[in-house]
Amino acid sequence: MDGAAPSRSPAASAGVVFVVVFGLILVVPTVVMWIGKYSPVTAAVIGGIALMAIFAILWLRARYQQSRDGE
């Protein structure tokens, strides 16, 4: 064991990101509707945060790939 990190395939990494994003897309409407029964403003804020989180995940992954590729 030389302590090197195991190599991951780009397809596996993309698959994990896809599953996380797709999971968020499926769960968010239910959560927002449930919160909306109590406070529509809070539901709008939670929905906005969820949408920003999806784009933040994709943006961070793109930055990581650029830094890894040396660009």
JOHU-V669674 format. One record per residue. RES is the residue in one letter. SS is DSSP state (A for helix, B for strand, O for the rest). PSI is psi in degrees with one decimal (NA if undefined). NEAR is the number of other ideal C-beta (glycine too) atoms within 10 Angstrom. Layout:
BEGIN
((RES/SS/PSI/NEAR) (RES/SS/PSI/NEAR))
END
This chain:
BEGIN
((M/O/117.7/3) (D/O/1.1/3) (G/O/3.2/4) (A/O/145.9/6) (A/O/141.2/5) (P/O/145.0/4) (S/O/134.8/5) (R/O/143.2/9) (S/O/146.0/8) (P/A/-32.6/8) (A/A/-38.9/8) (A/A/-41.6/9) (S/A/-43.4/13) (A/A/-36.4/12) (G/A/-41.7/11) (V/A/-45.4/12) (V/A/-43.0/14) (F/A/-43.8/10) (V/A/-42.1/10) (V/A/-47.9/13) (V/A/-44.6/16) (F/A/-38.8/11) (G/A/-42.7/10) (L/A/-42.8/15) (I/A/-35.1/12) (L/A/-33.7/9) (V/A/-33.8/11) (V/A/-46.8/17) (P/A/-39.5/11) (T/A/-44.7/9) (V/A/-43.7/14) (V/A/-41.0/18) (M/A/-38.4/11) (W/A/-45.4/11) (I/A/-34.0/17) (G/A/-23.3/15) (K/O/-28.9/8) (Y/O/-40.2/8) (S/O/107.6/11) (P/A/-34.4/11) (V/A/-44.9/9) (T/A/-39.0/12) (A/A/-41.4/17) (A/A/-40.4/13) (V/A/-45.8/13) (I/A/-42.8/17) (G/A/-41.8/17) (G/A/-42.1/11) (I/A/-40.7/11) (A/A/-42.4/16) (L/A/-42.4/13) (M/A/-34.3/11) (A/A/-39.3/14) (I/A/-47.9/15) (F/A/-33.6/10) (A/A/-40.3/11) (I/A/-46.9/14) (L/A/-39.5/12) (W/A/-44.6/11) (L/A/-38.4/11) (R/A/-40.7/15) (A/A/-41.7/10) (R/A/-41.7/10) (Y/A/-43.7/11) (Q/A/-38.5/13) (Q/A/-42.4/10) (S/A/-35.3/9) (R/A/-36.4/8) (D/A/-7.0/7) (G/O/23.0/5) (E/O/NA/6))
END
